[in-house]
Amino acid sequence: MTEKSRKIMWIATAVMTMALFLVMFVTHREIPFMMDDLWYSTILSDDTPVTSVSDIVKSQIWHYNNWGGRSMTHSILQLTLLSGELAADIMNIVFTALLGGTICLLSGHRRFPAFFAGVGMVLGLNANWRMSMFWQAGAANYLYITVFILLFAWCYLRELPDEGSLLPGGSLPGNSLSDGKAPQGGHLPGITLWIIPLGILAGWSNENMGPAVWVLSLAVILLSIREGRKTRLWMALGNLACLAGSVLCIIAPGNAVRSAQVKEEQYGTLWRIFLRSYGECKGAMEYLFPVLLVLGFVLFVSKCVLKQCIGRRNALLLACALLSWGAFFLSPHYPDRASFGTMALCVCVILSLAGRILRQRQDLAWPLWGGAVLISLRGMYFCGEYLSILWGWIR
């Protein structure tokens, strides 16, 4: 790209990003605390309003034993509810930006257009944008926790040399080492300490995403051992912390209580298998179809047209996405908002492959940027339609 084209793209990206976040913030302000938000504003067991952190601890002990194991996500939810609607709306915007930045980390991008594309795809390719990002209970369960999940995955994937990241001419990018034996960005300060709470948060998140990201971390450790690289202490500690969090989330007594109230559990085995297979198909062909369509396009261009290697990191992210989708076969219910984490993993791969395409064909920068704009406009359309109906502009 010429310097003039690059400046035009950056200015256009800045304008689009400001418009995107403005539309999202206005939508947040118009969507009040509702449904589960009102219940989680109380101690749960006796409907007394939550007024302190000790009330949240008491609520989550009851919740763990009587309704479900997502103690971490619902603790975050109750903290945001306690802070009030304005503070919660601001935090939602902050975590949306953090998610965009984390997606850029995982995809290997450090440029502003990639951040805009990541945020735009999270909104525009979302199966249920309102219930996963703008409903406060959904934001805590999916938007907030996905940031921690992706950060945990990034800590491991950065330790894996990626044979598919070669630049034209055979050289490696600046964040990789040419000998293929060392990680890409140096040691992360204090990681041996903070990987433990991060691992617990990543594992004790959602019943599908926690085990999937644990498998990813285990795969990186096994690949490191196979290739003769030293497994660091923090890698083992983080993996065990993630496993512990996943187990605690899944074995919660409240999960059994909640599942017993699902009508499907009263059916025979064959009928339950059929219904769960239907749920998996619906997840792929309805909830995840937009992001899979974009993913399939960039895979085709990268792999089939330009003959590029997708790289081991992308392969692991795709495997993690597949596991997070397939895990719902074990669940009696697969709501559309639960596909959020799987979608975020796919967006990471899309941006990574787009970066590989641009390193080989810089003339495709504008078409790829245009695609990101169209997807972000789709997301803004969802918000704009909701606001127009709410304000009476559409009757």
VMD Tcl script that draws the C-alpha trace (Angstrom):
set ca {
  {0.00 0.00 0.00}
  {1.11 3.57 -0.63}
  {1.57 5.91 2.31}
  {-1.48 7.92 1.21}
  {-3.68 4.79 1.08}
  {-2.45 3.75 4.49}
  {-3.31 7.13 6.00}
  {-6.78 7.07 4.43}
  {-7.39 3.59 5.83}
  {-6.29 4.62 9.33}
  {-8.51 7.71 9.31}
  {-11.49 5.71 8.01}
  {-10.83 3.02 10.61}
  {-10.73 5.58 13.41}
  {-14.05 7.08 12.30}
  {-15.70 3.66 11.98}
  {-14.36 2.54 15.38}
  {-15.69 5.65 17.12}
  {-19.08 5.15 15.44}
  {-19.13 1.49 16.42}
  {-18.39 2.15 20.09}
  {-20.80 5.09 20.21}
  {-23.65 2.96 18.88}
  {-22.80 0.19 21.35}
  {-22.65 2.58 24.31}
  {-26.01 4.19 23.45}
  {-27.52 0.71 23.14}
  {-26.07 -0.25 26.53}
  {-27.64 2.83 28.09}
  {-31.06 1.93 26.67}
  {-31.04 -1.71 27.81}
  {-31.78 -1.80 31.57}
  {-31.03 -4.48 34.14}
  {-33.66 -7.15 33.45}
  {-34.67 -10.79 33.99}
  {-31.80 -12.62 35.73}
  {-30.15 -9.28 36.51}
  {-32.94 -8.51 38.96}
  {-32.58 -11.88 40.67}
  {-28.78 -11.69 40.90}
  {-29.14 -8.26 42.47}
  {-30.32 -10.17 45.55}
  {-28.70 -12.74 47.84}
  {-30.69 -15.33 45.83}
  {-31.71 -17.49 48.77}
  {-33.94 -14.88 50.43}
  {-34.36 -12.06 47.86}
  {-32.52 -9.59 50.09}
  {-30.69 -6.94 48.01}
  {-26.93 -7.39 47.69}
  {-25.09 -4.57 49.47}
  {-21.56 -5.91 49.97}
  {-18.97 -8.40 48.79}
  {-19.84 -10.69 51.71}
  {-23.41 -10.84 50.37}
  {-22.02 -11.92 46.99}
  {-20.00 -14.71 48.64}
  {-23.12 -15.88 50.48}
  {-25.12 -15.77 47.24}
  {-22.59 -17.81 45.32}
  {-22.37 -20.51 47.98}
  {-26.12 -20.95 47.72}
  {-25.99 -20.75 43.91}
  {-23.25 -23.40 43.67}
  {-25.32 -25.87 45.67}
  {-28.76 -25.06 44.29}
  {-28.63 -23.68 40.75}
  {-25.31 -23.92 38.89}
  {-21.53 -23.99 39.03}
  {-20.59 -20.72 37.27}
  {-19.49 -19.08 40.49}
  {-16.84 -16.90 38.85}
  {-19.02 -15.43 36.11}
  {-21.93 -14.80 38.45}
  {-19.65 -13.20 41.02}
  {-18.52 -10.79 38.28}
  {-22.18 -10.25 37.40}
  {-23.16 -9.39 40.96}
  {-20.22 -7.01 41.30}
  {-21.27 -5.12 38.17}
  {-24.90 -5.05 39.29}
  {-23.79 -3.67 42.65}
  {-21.89 -0.86 40.90}
  {-25.02 0.47 39.15}
  {-26.19 0.70 35.54}
  {-23.91 3.50 34.33}
  {-20.78 1.86 35.74}
  {-21.87 -1.48 34.31}
  {-22.43 0.05 30.87}
  {-18.97 1.63 30.93}
  {-17.42 -1.68 32.03}
  {-19.19 -3.45 29.19}
  {-17.60 -1.07 26.68}
  {-14.20 -1.47 28.36}
  {-14.40 -5.26 28.18}
  {-15.54 -5.10 24.57}
  {-12.39 -3.13 23.82}
  {-10.32 -5.58 25.89}
  {-11.80 -8.47 23.95}
  {-10.83 -6.79 20.68}
  {-7.29 -6.29 21.98}
  {-7.05 -9.89 23.19}
  {-8.22 -11.16 19.82}
  {-5.45 -9.09 18.22}
  {-2.91 -10.66 20.61}
  {-3.99 -14.18 19.69}
  {-4.07 -13.43 15.98}
  {-0.65 -11.77 16.02}
  {-1.83 -8.28 15.02}
  {-0.65 -4.99 16.48}
  {-2.41 -2.61 14.11}
  {-5.53 -0.55 14.68}
  {-7.50 -1.86 11.65}
  {-7.22 -5.38 13.10}
  {-8.67 -4.15 16.42}
  {-11.58 -2.55 14.58}
  {-12.15 -5.75 12.57}
  {-12.07 -7.89 15.72}
  {-14.64 -5.79 17.59}
  {-16.79 -5.45 14.48}
  {-16.87 -9.21 13.91}
  {-17.69 -9.93 17.56}
  {-20.81 -7.77 17.19}
  {-21.66 -8.43 13.55}
  {-21.23 -12.22 13.56}
  {-22.88 -12.73 16.94}
  {-25.69 -15.28 17.16}
  {-27.44 -13.20 19.83}
  {-25.74 -9.84 20.27}
  {-28.24 -8.56 22.81}
  {-28.19 -11.53 25.20}
  {-24.43 -12.13 25.06}
  {-23.13 -8.54 25.19}
  {-25.85 -6.08 26.25}
  {-27.86 -8.08 28.77}
  {-25.78 -7.72 31.92}
  {-26.05 -11.40 32.91}
  {-25.04 -12.39 29.38}
  {-22.14 -9.92 29.34}
  {-20.69 -11.38 32.55}
  {-21.13 -14.98 31.38}
  {-19.77 -14.49 27.86}
  {-18.22 -11.09 27.07}
  {-16.23 -10.63 30.28}
  {-15.14 -14.23 30.80}
  {-14.07 -14.72 27.17}
  {-11.38 -12.05 27.71}
  {-9.83 -14.19 30.47}
  {-10.19 -17.37 28.42}
  {-8.40 -15.88 25.41}
  {-5.67 -14.36 27.58}
  {-5.04 -17.77 29.11}
  {-4.87 -19.37 25.65}
  {-2.48 -16.63 24.46}
  {-0.05 -17.31 27.29}
  {0.34 -20.88 26.00}
  {0.18 -20.33 22.26}
  {2.93 -17.71 22.36}
  {5.22 -20.49 23.64}
  {4.63 -22.53 20.50}
  {6.84 -21.74 17.48}
  {4.57 -21.49 14.47}
  {5.96 -22.95 11.27}
  {3.20 -21.23 9.29}
  {4.24 -17.68 10.17}
  {6.98 -17.25 7.56}
  {7.17 -13.96 5.73}
  {7.86 -13.80 2.01}
  {11.46 -14.89 1.51}
  {11.40 -17.37 4.39}
  {12.12 -15.03 7.32}
  {10.15 -15.06 10.54}
  {8.26 -12.02 11.86}
  {9.72 -9.97 14.64}
  {7.83 -11.77 17.42}
  {9.32 -15.19 16.58}
  {12.82 -16.61 16.78}
  {14.49 -18.13 13.76}
  {15.75 -21.24 15.55}
  {12.19 -22.39 16.25}
  {13.10 -23.40 19.82}
  {12.00 -20.44 21.89}
  {8.76 -18.55 22.45}
  {7.96 -15.30 20.76}
  {7.93 -12.40 23.15}
  {10.19 -13.25 26.07}
  {9.16 -14.15 29.58}
  {5.99 -12.58 30.99}
  {6.80 -10.97 34.38}
  {5.31 -12.79 37.36}
  {3.45 -15.33 35.23}
  {4.18 -18.16 37.68}
  {1.97 -16.35 40.19}
  {-0.82 -14.83 38.13}
  {-1.30 -17.79 35.77}
  {-2.96 -19.67 38.65}
  {-5.92 -17.27 39.19}
  {-6.13 -16.74 35.43}
  {-6.26 -20.51 34.89}
  {-8.98 -20.88 37.52}
  {-11.00 -18.10 35.86}
  {-10.57 -19.64 32.41}
  {-11.56 -23.11 33.59}
  {-14.33 -22.03 35.97}
  {-16.07 -20.08 33.22}
  {-18.49 -21.99 31.01}
  {-19.08 -25.72 30.87}
  {-17.94 -25.86 27.24}
  {-15.16 -23.26 27.06}
  {-13.32 -24.23 30.24}
  {-12.52 -27.83 29.24}
  {-11.77 -26.77 25.65}
  {-9.12 -24.22 26.65}
  {-7.67 -26.72 29.16}
  {-7.20 -29.19 26.30}
  {-5.48 -26.44 24.30}
  {-3.02 -25.72 27.13}
  {-2.34 -29.44 27.54}
  {-1.72 -29.80 23.80}
  {0.88 -27.01 23.91}
  {2.65 -28.70 26.82}
  {2.70 -32.06 25.06}
  {3.99 -30.50 21.84}
  {6.75 -28.76 23.79}
  {7.79 -32.06 25.37}
  {7.68 -33.85 22.04}
  {9.90 -31.24 20.40}
  {12.47 -31.29 23.21}
  {11.69 -27.89 24.73}
  {11.64 -27.44 28.48}
  {8.18 -27.29 30.04}
  {8.11 -24.30 32.34}
  {6.66 -24.43 35.84}
  {3.98 -21.86 35.08}
  {2.69 -23.97 32.19}
  {2.03 -26.91 34.50}
  {0.53 -24.71 37.22}
  {-1.78 -22.92 34.79}
  {-2.91 -26.19 33.23}
  {-3.71 -27.70 36.64}
  {-5.50 -24.52 37.75}
  {-7.62 -24.54 34.59}
  {-8.44 -28.22 35.10}
  {-9.41 -27.59 38.71}
  {-11.66 -24.70 37.69}
  {-13.35 -26.77 34.99}
  {-13.99 -29.65 37.39}
  {-15.40 -27.35 40.06}
  {-17.72 -25.74 37.50}
  {-19.02 -29.04 36.14}
  {-19.44 -31.05 39.38}
  {-21.40 -28.32 41.19}
  {-24.45 -29.86 42.93}
  {-26.54 -27.03 41.51}
  {-26.01 -28.32 37.96}
  {-27.85 -31.52 38.82}
  {-30.65 -29.53 40.41}
  {-31.02 -27.36 37.33}
  {-30.77 -30.24 34.83}
  {-33.53 -32.11 36.67}
  {-35.90 -29.29 35.74}
  {-35.21 -29.64 32.00}
  {-38.04 -31.49 30.30}
  {-35.71 -33.28 27.88}
  {-34.10 -35.23 30.73}
  {-37.39 -37.10 31.20}
  {-37.20 -38.62 27.69}
  {-35.59 -41.90 26.68}
  {-31.93 -42.22 25.75}
  {-32.42 -42.39 21.97}
  {-34.71 -39.38 21.96}
  {-32.23 -37.38 24.05}
  {-29.45 -38.31 21.62}
  {-31.59 -37.12 18.72}
  {-32.44 -33.81 20.42}
  {-28.83 -33.14 21.35}
  {-27.70 -33.95 17.81}
  {-30.29 -31.49 16.58}
  {-28.92 -28.89 19.02}
  {-25.40 -29.40 17.67}
  {-26.61 -29.01 14.09}
  {-28.53 -25.88 15.01}
  {-25.41 -24.49 16.66}
  {-23.34 -25.00 13.49}
  {-25.94 -24.14 10.86}
  {-27.66 -21.26 12.64}
  {-25.75 -19.79 15.60}
  {-22.23 -20.11 14.17}
  {-23.03 -20.06 10.47}
  {-22.11 -16.37 9.82}
  {-18.67 -16.69 11.41}
  {-18.10 -20.09 9.78}
  {-18.93 -18.54 6.41}
  {-16.28 -15.83 6.87}
  {-13.82 -18.38 8.25}
  {-14.38 -20.65 5.26}
  {-13.73 -17.78 2.86}
  {-10.40 -16.74 4.38}
  {-9.36 -20.40 4.70}
  {-10.08 -20.90 1.01}
  {-8.08 -17.84 -0.02}
  {-5.17 -18.62 2.31}
  {-4.93 -22.38 1.85}
  {-6.30 -23.07 -1.62}
  {-5.48 -19.89 -3.55}
  {-2.25 -18.69 -1.93}
  {-1.09 -22.16 -0.78}
  {-0.26 -20.94 2.72}
  {0.13 -23.08 5.82}
  {-2.47 -22.17 8.43}
  {0.02 -22.77 11.26}
  {-0.14 -24.83 14.42}
  {-1.53 -22.04 16.55}
  {-4.48 -21.57 14.24}
  {-4.95 -25.33 14.08}
  {-5.10 -25.49 17.88}
  {-7.55 -22.58 18.03}
  {-9.78 -24.31 15.49}
  {-9.58 -27.55 17.50}
  {-10.51 -25.59 20.62}
  {-13.48 -24.05 18.80}
  {-14.57 -27.49 17.63}
  {-14.38 -28.87 21.18}
  {-16.33 -25.93 22.62}
  {-19.06 -26.53 20.05}
  {-19.10 -30.31 20.42}
  {-19.17 -30.14 24.22}
  {-22.81 -29.10 24.08}
  {-23.73 -32.63 23.05}
  {-23.35 -33.38 26.78}
  {-25.71 -30.57 27.74}
  {-29.52 -30.70 27.62}
  {-29.64 -27.08 26.44}
  {-27.61 -25.14 23.83}
  {-28.76 -21.49 23.84}
  {-27.60 -19.27 20.99}
  {-25.70 -16.92 23.32}
  {-23.53 -19.85 24.47}
  {-21.85 -19.88 21.04}
  {-20.10 -16.59 21.90}
  {-16.80 -18.15 23.01}
  {-16.65 -20.44 19.99}
  {-17.30 -17.45 17.73}
  {-14.49 -15.47 19.40}
  {-12.03 -18.31 18.75}
  {-13.05 -18.36 15.08}
  {-12.60 -14.58 14.85}
  {-9.02 -15.00 16.15}
  {-8.29 -17.47 13.34}
  {-9.95 -15.23 10.74}
  {-7.76 -12.27 11.69}
  {-4.63 -14.43 11.82}
  {-5.28 -15.82 8.34}
  {-6.07 -12.33 7.04}
  {-2.68 -11.21 8.33}
  {-0.96 -14.05 6.49}
  {-2.82 -13.15 3.31}
  {-1.72 -9.51 3.58}
  {1.91 -10.43 4.14}
  {1.83 -12.15 0.75}
  {-0.68 -9.95 -1.07}
  {-0.75 -6.39 0.24}
  {-2.97 -5.38 -2.64}
  {-5.82 -7.20 -0.86}
  {-5.75 -4.80 2.08}
  {-8.69 -2.69 0.89}
  {-10.97 -5.67 0.01}
  {-10.31 -7.25 3.41}
  {-10.86 -3.96 5.18}
  {-14.09 -3.48 3.22}
  {-15.29 -6.88 4.39}
  {-14.59 -5.88 8.00}
  {-16.57 -2.67 7.48}
  {-19.57 -4.57 6.09}
  {-19.56 -6.94 9.07}
  {-19.30 -4.06 11.55}
  {-22.14 -2.27 9.75}
  {-24.21 -5.42 10.20}
  {-23.56 -5.22 13.93}
  {-24.44 -1.52 14.03}
  {-27.60 -2.30 12.07}
  {-28.71 -4.71 14.82}
  {-28.21 -2.02 17.46}
  {-29.73 0.70 15.28}
  {-32.82 -1.38 14.56}
  {-33.32 -2.07 18.26}
  {-32.93 1.61 19.14}
  {-35.26 2.72 16.35}
  {-37.98 0.37 17.54}
  {-37.41 1.40 21.16}
  {-37.60 5.10 20.31}
  {-40.65 4.66 18.09}
  {-38.90 5.49 14.82}
  {-39.93 2.10 13.44}
  {-43.55 1.14 14.07}
}
mol new
graphics top color blue
foreach p $ca { graphics top sphere $p radius 0.5 }
foreach p [lrange $ca 0 end-1] q [lrange $ca 1 end] { graphics top cylinder $p $q radius 0.2 }
display resetview
